[in-house]
Amino acid sequence: MDVPPKPPLLRAMTAILGISAFYHDSAAALVVDGEIVAAAQEERFSRKKHDDRFPTHAVEFCLSEGGLTPDQLDYVGFYDKPLTTFERLLETWLAFVPAGYRSFRKGIPVWLKQKLHLPKELRRGLGGDYSGRFVFTDHHESHAASAFFPSPFEEAAILTLDGVGEWSTSCLGVGRDNAIELMKEIRFPHSLGLLYSAFTYYTGFRVNSGEYKVMGLAPYGSPIYKDRLLEHVIDLKEDGSFRMDMSYFNYCQGLTMTSERFHQLFEGPPRAPESDLTQREMDLAASVQAVSEEIMLRMARYAYEKTGQKNLVMAGGVALNCVGNGRILREGPFENVWIQPAAGDAGGALGTAQFIWHQLLKRPRTLTAPDMQQSSQLGPSYSGDEIERVLASAGAKFAVAEDDNQLCEQVAELIADENVVGWFQGRMEFGPRALGARSILGDARSTKMQSVMNLKIKFRESFRPFAPIVLREFVDEYFQMRKDEDSPYMLLVAPVQEGRRLPMDESVTGIDQLHYQRSDIPAVTHVDYSARVQTVDVQRSPLLHRLLTRFHQQTGCPVLINTSFNVRSEPIVCSPEDAYRCFMMTDMDVLVLGRHILLKHEQPQQLTEEQRQEFLSNFTLD
């Protein structure tokens, strides 16, 4: 039976649409009377990774989910103040004349044509049907709002850390009830996010998408450049504030991140993208990661001293550094830490909508448990009938489970037999992490699963680690975390428990460490015995909890691999069509769409080697 379209919301309400666009990761979010109705990134619909265009499809989805049209919106908010950002760019270009001319020549046409006329661009993007007011919030206000307002805390310290907003690159503040206050900032060009991006560029990865690869590469190296970095490049204070020697960088005046002086300091030119990784890149990654963690820890300690709060909330691209987050939770002074799942620019769409509702309109904030983020599953969902039509049109062969119990029983057995399973359920996640709605699942006990999933399913670098999902009631038995520690958004790294580790040959270094089993859950244990943990509880994720419970009953292990349902250079799948295509174009063994189960060997249309090579040719390692 088809699901009828949602009727308009027939009640007195205030509908606010938040938009992030034209810089990185465009997104839209709809908040109605303070409740998050929908949020999604444009890339999921356009299939262009990090799509920065006006989020036409994401806006259409959000409005449809709320049963609204643009003319029914009360406010539209934008996550940045473009005139202030333009002021910063002009001052930077002028400060570096004539070296900054190339950046000026490349950047100014875009600003004159589009970014200085954002109200016009936004109105056009809404089809000319919105005649209300546009609200432009400060970039770090958007981040801070996205961190505090959905959190479970009545009061909390706030840290926002990213590349750069208008002028701010990091902010410290406090949230109380329905208001936030930003108290202190670090200003451009001094930026922890841009420091990390400089090393991303220097180690041969793409800026604004490869930073997590540097974090994943760091455990293979030693931080031998840390002292050199702190002595020459960055002057770090006890409170976590810092200044960078800009002679080592080129992002203010040029089109690259690092300067020739940087290359001399670290003994060579940047690594060519996709060339072989060497121990040098691993040591560089370890060094910038170590410095970043030290900065994050010092900032957290200062935030505690300054605010006197027992809770901390975080957002901004640097807040996706889950290794640093884990250290703040374990070693910092705060009792609790909550991080916005869509911590990057996309989350600014949600933040600006909530900022308008709470801060500007002064509407009250009602706390709900476990938080107000709704498991971050805020995107589109598809009915069984919609899934079946897609599969029928593709000529797919499938079985349908009678109920969720049968579904989870069968899928648990398939995973235990070392099958790789595409898992497509409910509403799509908002943010960069797949949290059990658009996931690829595997057996964490398997010694071969990491390499199989990296090379044959994800088509990405072999060194990349996979994250575990674990039943929350068992988290302290497998990882060095408190009993029932909540980590639902895969934003905390914790060490694997000592008793589960296997000894490593200390003579093995670098990428060769990948070939040694490190624990009794080897597929999710990184070479430094760490893991990026996602806990699963019945309240947030009832179906995923049921699947993990069945797997635990069958195998005695409450842990699975969870990675995003996509291949390299492609966004996480959104629709059943996306999922079926990804399933057929990879070596994935099983696809589960709702209660529909597809086995690869039963499908009538198998992938030829020629088709596979054509498919792979569309992707690069970034």
Secondary structure, 3 states (H helix, E strand, C coil): CCCCCCCCCCCCCCEEEEEECCCCCCEEEEEECCEEEEEEECHHHHCCCCCCCCCHHHHHHHHHHHCCCHHHCCEEEECCCHHHHHHHHHHHHHHCCCCCHHHHHHHHHHHHHCHHHHHHHHHHHCCCCCCCEEEECCHHHHHHHHHHCCCCCCEEEEEEECCCCCCEEEEEEEEECCEEEEEEEEECCCCHHHHHHHHHHHCCCCCCCCHHHHHHHHHHCCCCCHHHHHHHHEEECCCCCEEECHHHECCCCCCCCECHHHHHHCCCCCCCCCCCCCHHHHHHHHHHHHHHHHHHHHHHHHHHHHHCCCEEEEECHHHHCHHHHHHHHHHCCCCEEEECCCCCCCHHHHHHHHHHHHHHCCCCCCCCCCCCCHHHECCCCCCHHHHHHHHHHCCCCCEECCCHHHHHHHHHHHHHCCCCEEEECCCCECCCCCCCCEEEEEECCCCCHHHHHHHHHCCCCCCCCCEEEEEHHHHHHHECCCCCCCCCCCCEEEEECHHHECCCCCCCCHHHHHHCCCECCHHHCCCCCEEEEEEECCCCCHHHHHHHHHHHHHHCCCEEEEEECCCCCCCCCCCHHHHHHHHHCCCCCEEEECCEEEEHHHCCCCCCHHHHHHHHCCCCCC
